[in-house]
């Protein structure tokens, strides 16, 4: 037996789904190797025998047949093992002592394209990305049918090879951005990538940044438009998302689907999202500032109404608002973790009962429930779930500053948030930039 076959067999000795079968192609003995959980061996063999019969009819030689099956490899054991792990079929021709890495008929392990589950579309295509990276690239090519769309693929990881593909439109993107991303990936090909935190480290991003450097979307329409705007799209195998670089502040307020509305409606919707972010950051802090630090700002009638609503509440305004905000965070997290069949019912009933009980017990005022509801609704208008989480985090900073310095603390908090956003950049592109500059030199 060939020493490479012995080495491969020893490598996968403890894998019950590894097969090593003998067959005959044009009266030549061959050995087929792969995983039967990834390769449909029966269908693949039938297809190859039919292919051989057609090849014989046109008088193709045996050596020419080798290259028709796939890529011919001489003796690189690492390449062969990596190919088997990726779901390829290895064909060993004993007569020529050569291996061929062939693309077999795979086992159907991917789900069909379905409507998006995390991003609602009112008017627009209802397809979404799936776990298979090749299928995702094909979906994008359907959306962006141009020869300027280029794809570069990398295999990262030392123990587990993970495929990452980079897509960009050559006539729109700044090539400096692409080169920086390619250079960063090539420098970290040995790092494991199992999640977005791993990918962020591979791309050289800090693990402690509150705003993600990736804009994530499951909508092909969004990914296609970002490519036309000069951005770069990353796909990671087994991750049903497009990761768009660079992520910008304006991505929090704008969706490509908005352009399916008349212009006045589009502008109004985006303005509402901006108002929603400002309300999320300011309203809870404003309650604390006006109740605890600067009540003189209020009209006397409003001040008396607020004072009456807080009658018998034992806690200061800061503790009151933090208590109810943390309770809301628990309800939101529970709504994500609970089964879909009972989650909405339990969280809705639980929220109503808790809200009524906590007010009746005089632990919080009636007014704060209104503020809580308004803040929650406003926070939900932001585009992107990760963006809404980041905004929810920063509102606590502004609430604490408002408890110490009142209205001035709110202003200081907003300045700090703006300064932090202004300090962010992705491969030299500032986070607060509205659009990515296009590379005009690429236009003919």
C-alpha positions in Angstrom: 0.0 0.0 0.0 1.1 3.5 -0.8 2.8 5.1 2.3 0.6 8.2 2.0 -2.5 6.1 2.1 -1.2 4.4 5.2 -0.6 7.8 6.8 -4.1 9.0 5.8 -5.7 5.8 7.1 -3.8 6.1 10.4 -4.9 9.8 10.7 -8.6 8.9 10.4 -8.5 5.5 12.0 -10.9 6.4 14.8 -13.4 8.1 12.5 -16.2 5.6 11.8 -17.5 7.8 8.9 -14.2 7.7 7.0 -14.3 5.4 4.0 -11.5 3.8 2.0 -12.9 1.8 -0.9 -11.4 0.2 -4.0 -12.9 0.7 -7.5 -11.9 0.4 -11.1 -11.7 3.3 -13.6 -10.9 2.2 -17.2 -9.6 -1.1 -15.8 -7.3 0.7 -13.5 -7.4 0.1 -9.8 -8.2 3.2 -7.8 -8.9 3.9 -4.1 -11.6 6.3 -3.0 -11.3 8.2 0.3 -13.4 10.7 2.1 -16.2 11.1 4.8 -19.5 9.4 4.0 -21.2 12.1 6.2 -20.0 14.7 3.7 -19.8 12.8 0.4 -22.6 10.9 -1.3 -20.4 8.1 -2.4 -23.0 6.1 -4.3 -24.1 9.1 -6.4 -20.6 10.2 -6.9 -19.4 6.8 -8.1 -22.3 6.6 -10.6 -21.6 10.0 -11.9 -17.9 9.3 -12.4 -18.5 6.0 -14.2 -20.9 7.8 -16.6 -18.2 10.4 -17.1 -15.7 7.7 -17.9 -18.0 6.1 -20.5 -18.4 9.5 -22.2 -14.6 10.1 -22.1 -13.9 6.7 -23.6 -16.3 7.4 -26.5 -14.2 10.5 -27.5 -10.9 8.6 -27.1 -9.5 10.4 -24.1 -6.3 8.8 -22.7 -6.0 7.6 -19.2 -3.5 10.3 -18.1 -5.8 13.0 -19.6 -8.7 11.5 -17.6 -6.8 12.2 -14.3 -7.0 16.0 -14.7 -10.7 15.8 -15.8 -11.6 14.3 -12.4 -10.0 17.2 -10.4 -6.8 18.6 -9.3 -3.8 16.2 -9.4 -1.6 16.1 -6.3 1.7 14.3 -6.0 2.5 13.7 -2.4 1.4 16.6 -0.1 -0.2 14.8 2.9 -1.4 18.1 4.5 -3.3 19.1 1.4 -4.9 15.7 1.1 -6.0 15.6 4.8 -7.3 19.2 4.5 -9.2 18.3 1.3 -10.9 15.3 3.0 -11.9 17.5 6.0 -13.5 20.0 3.5 -15.7 17.3 2.0 -13.7 16.5 -1.1 -13.3 13.0 -2.6 -9.7 11.7 -2.9 -9.0 9.3 -5.8 -5.7 7.4 -5.7 -4.6 6.0 -9.1 -2.2 3.2 -8.2 -0.9 2.9 -11.8 0.4 6.4 -11.8 1.0 6.8 -8.1 -1.0 10.0 -8.1 -3.8 11.5 -6.0 -6.7 13.5 -7.5 -8.7 15.9 -5.3 -12.2 15.7 -6.8 -15.4 17.6 -6.1 -18.0 14.9 -5.3 -21.8 15.0 -5.1 -22.1 16.2 -1.5 -24.6 15.2 1.2 -27.4 17.7 1.5 -26.4 19.4 4.8 -27.7 23.0 4.1 -31.1 24.4 4.5 -32.9 26.1 1.7 -33.0 29.9 1.3 -35.7 31.2 3.7 -37.1 34.6 4.6 -34.9 36.5 7.1 -35.7 35.8 10.8 -33.9 38.8 12.5 -34.4 41.6 10.0 -37.9 42.3 8.8 -38.5 43.4 5.2 -41.7 45.3 4.3 -41.0 45.9 0.6 -38.1 44.0 -1.0 -36.6 40.6 -1.6 -37.4 38.0 1.1 -34.3 35.8 0.6 -31.6 35.6 3.3 -28.1 34.1 3.6 -27.6 30.5 4.7 -24.7 28.6 6.4 -23.0 27.5 3.1 -20.4 30.0 2.0 -20.5 29.0 -1.7 -24.3 29.5 -1.8 -24.0 32.9 -0.1 -21.5 34.1 -2.7 -23.8 32.8 -5.4 -26.7 34.8 -3.9 -24.6 38.0 -4.0 -23.6 37.3 -7.6 -27.3 37.1 -8.5 -27.8 40.6 -6.9 -24.6 42.1 -8.4 -24.3 40.8 -11.9 -21.1 42.5 -13.0 -17.6 41.3 -13.9 -16.2 43.9 -11.5 -17.3 41.7 -8.5 -14.2 39.9 -7.3 -13.8 37.2 -4.7 -10.7 36.3 -2.7 -10.8 33.2 -0.3 -8.6 32.3 2.6 -8.4 29.3 4.9 -7.7 30.3 8.5 -7.1 28.2 11.5 -4.4 25.8 12.7 -6.5 22.8 13.9 -9.8 23.6 12.1 -9.6 25.2 8.7 -12.3 27.8 8.2 -13.0 29.3 4.8 -13.3 33.1 4.7 -14.2 34.8 1.4 -13.8 38.5 0.7 -16.0 40.2 -1.9 -15.6 43.7 -3.4 -16.5 45.6 -6.5 -13.3 46.6 -8.2 -14.7 49.7 -9.8 -16.1 51.1 -6.5 -13.9 50.1 -3.7 -10.7 51.8 -2.4 -8.0 49.2 -3.2 -6.1 50.4 -0.1 -8.9 49.2 2.1 -8.9 45.8 0.3 -5.2 45.5 0.6 -5.2 46.3 4.3 -7.9 43.6 4.9 -6.0 41.0 2.8 -2.8 41.8 4.6 -4.4 41.4 8.0 -5.9 38.1 7.1 -2.7 36.7 5.6 -0.8 37.7 8.8 -3.2 35.7 10.9 -4.0 32.5 8.9 -3.1 30.3 11.9 -5.7 31.8 14.2 -8.9 29.9 14.9 -12.2 31.6 13.8 -15.3 30.1 15.5 -17.2 33.4 16.2 -17.2 37.1 15.6 -14.9 37.7 18.5 -12.3 35.4 17.0 -12.7 37.1 13.7 -12.3 40.6 15.3 -9.0 39.5 16.8 -7.9 38.1 13.5 -8.7 41.4 11.8 -6.7 43.2 14.5 -9.7 44.9 16.2 -9.8 45.5 20.0 -11.9 43.1 21.9 -13.2 45.8 24.3 -14.8 48.2 21.7 -18.5 48.7 22.4 -19.5 49.2 18.8 -18.8 46.4 16.4 -16.5 47.1 13.5 -18.6 44.8 11.4 -22.0 45.6 10.0 -23.9 42.3 10.1 -26.8 41.6 7.8 -28.7 38.5 6.6 -30.2 40.4 3.7 -28.5 40.0 0.2 -30.0 43.3 -0.8 -28.1 45.1 1.9 -24.8 43.3 1.1 -25.2 44.1 -2.6 -25.8 47.8 -2.0 -22.8 48.0 0.4 -20.6 46.5 -2.4 -21.9 49.2 -4.8 -21.0 51.9 -2.1 -17.4 50.8 -2.0 -17.5 48.5 1.0 -16.1 45.1 1.5 -18.2 42.0 2.3 -16.8 39.1 4.3 -18.4 35.6 4.5 -17.4 33.0 7.0 -18.3 29.4 6.3 -21.2 28.1 8.5 -22.2 31.7 9.5 -25.4 32.8 7.8 -24.5 36.5 7.8 -22.7 39.0 5.6 -20.0 40.9 7.5 -19.6 44.4 6.0 -16.5 46.5 6.4 -16.2 49.3 7.3 -19.2 49.8 9.6 -20.2 53.4 9.8 -22.4 55.5 12.1 -24.9 56.1 9.3 -25.5 52.4 9.0 -27.4 52.7 12.3 -30.1 54.8 10.6 -30.2 53.7 7.0 -31.3 50.5 5.2 -31.3 49.9 1.5 -34.9 48.7 1.8 -35.8 52.3 2.7 -35.3 53.3 -0.9 -38.4 51.3 -1.9 -40.5 54.1 -0.3 -41.1 57.5 -1.8 -38.3 60.0 -0.9 -40.4 62.0 1.8 -41.3 58.7 3.5 -37.7 57.5 3.4 -36.4 60.7 5.0 -39.1 60.6 7.6 -38.3 57.0 8.6 -34.6 57.8 8.9 -35.3 60.9 10.9 -37.5 58.8 13.3 -34.5 56.4 13.8 -32.3 59.4 14.8 -34.9 60.6 17.2 -35.2 57.1 18.6 -31.4 57.0 19.4 -31.5 60.4 21.0 -34.5 59.5 23.1 -32.9 56.2 24.2 -29.8 58.1 25.4 -31.4 61.2 26.9 -34.9 60.4 28.3 -33.9 58.1 31.3 -31.1 60.5 32.2 -33.4 63.5 31.8 -35.8 62.0 34.3 -33.0 61.6 36.9 -31.6 65.1 36.3 -35.0 66.9 36.6 -36.2 64.9 39.6 -33.0 64.7 41.7 -30.7 67.6 40.6 -32.4 70.3 38.6 -36.2 70.3 39.5 -36.2 74.1 39.2 -36.1 73.6 35.4 -39.7 72.2 35.4 -42.8 74.3 35.4 -44.4 74.3 38.8 -47.4 72.3 37.7 -45.2 69.6 36.2 -42.9 69.6 39.2 -45.9 69.0 41.5 -47.2 66.2 39.3 -43.8 64.5 39.3 -43.5 65.0 43.1 -46.9 63.5 43.6 -46.1 60.4 41.5 -43.0 59.8 43.5 -44.9 60.1 46.8 -43.9 57.2 49.2 -41.2 55.9 46.8 -38.3 55.1 49.2 -35.4 55.2 46.7 -33.6 58.1 45.1 -34.3 58.7 41.4 -31.0 57.0 40.3 -31.7 53.7 42.2 -35.3 53.9 40.9 -34.3 54.2 37.2 -31.5 51.6 37.4 -33.9 49.1 39.1 -36.5 49.4 36.4 -33.9 49.5 33.5 -32.2 46.3 34.8 -35.6 44.6 35.1 -36.3 45.6 31.5 -32.9 44.1 30.4 -33.9 40.8 32.1 -37.2 40.7 30.3 -35.5 41.4 26.9 -32.9 38.7 27.5 -35.6 36.3 28.6 -37.6 37.0 25.4 -34.5 35.9 23.3 -33.8 32.7 25.3 -37.3 31.4 25.8 -38.9 29.1 23.1 -40.7 31.0 20.4 -44.0 29.3 21.2 -44.2 30.7 24.7 -41.6 33.5 24.9 -43.7 36.5 23.7 -46.6 35.4 26.0 -44.5 35.0 29.1 -42.5 38.2 28.7 -45.6 40.3 27.8 -47.6 38.9 30.8 -44.6 39.0 33.1 -43.8 42.6 32.1 -47.4 43.8 32.6 -47.8 42.0 36.0 -44.4 43.1 37.2 -45.0 46.7 36.1 -48.3 46.9 37.9 -47.0 45.2 41.0 -43.9 47.3 41.3 -45.9 50.6 41.0 -48.5 49.3 43.4 -45.8 48.5 45.9 -44.5 52.1 45.7 -41.0 50.9 44.6 -41.1 53.2 41.5 -43.3 56.0 40.3 -46.0 55.8 37.6 -44.1 58.3 35.4 -41.0 56.0 35.2 -43.1 53.2 33.6 -44.0 55.7 30.8 -40.4 56.6 30.4 -39.4 53.0 30.4 -41.9 52.1 27.6 -40.9 55.1 25.5 -37.2 54.3 25.9 -37.7 50.6 24.9 -39.7 51.5 21.8 -37.2 54.2 20.8 -34.3 51.8 21.1 -36.0 49.3 18.9 -36.0 51.7 15.9 -32.2 51.4 15.4 -31.0 49.3 12.4 -29.1 46.3 13.6 -29.4 44.4 16.8 -25.8 44.9 17.8 -26.2 48.7 17.4 -29.3 48.7 19.7 -27.2 46.8 22.4 -24.5 49.4 22.2 -26.9 52.3 22.6 -28.5 50.5 25.6 -25.1 50.3 27.2 -24.2 54.0 26.8 -27.5 55.2 28.3 -26.3 53.9 31.7 -23.2 56.1 31.5 -25.4 59.2 30.8 -27.8 58.3 33.6 -25.0 58.1 36.1 -23.6 61.5 35.0 -27.0 63.0 35.1 -27.4 61.8 38.7 -24.2 63.6 39.7 -24.3 66.8 37.5 -27.9 67.1 36.3 -28.6 68.5 32.9 -24.9 69.4 32.6 -24.1 65.7 33.1 -26.4 64.8 30.2 -24.5 67.2 28.0 -21.1 65.9 29.2 -22.3 62.3 28.6 -23.3 63.1 25.0 -20.0 64.8 24.4 -18.2 61.7 25.7 -20.2 59.4 23.5 -19.6 61.6 20.4 -15.8 61.8 21.3 -15.7 58.0 21.6 -17.5 57.5 18.2 -15.1 60.0 16.6 -12.1 58.0 17.9 -13.2 54.8 16.1 -11.9 53.9 12.7 -11.8 50.7 10.6 -8.6 50.4 8.5 -8.3 54.1 8.4 -12.0 54.9 7.6 -13.5 57.0 10.4 -16.7 55.6 12.0 -18.5 58.9 11.8 -17.9 59.2 8.0 -21.1 59.2 6.1 -20.0 57.1 3.1 -16.8 55.3 2.0 -14.9 57.2 -0.5 -14.9 55.4 -3.9 -11.7 54.7 -5.8 -12.1 57.0 -8.9 -8.8 55.8 -10.4 -10.4 52.4 -11.1 -13.1 54.0 -13.4 -12.1 53.8 -17.0 
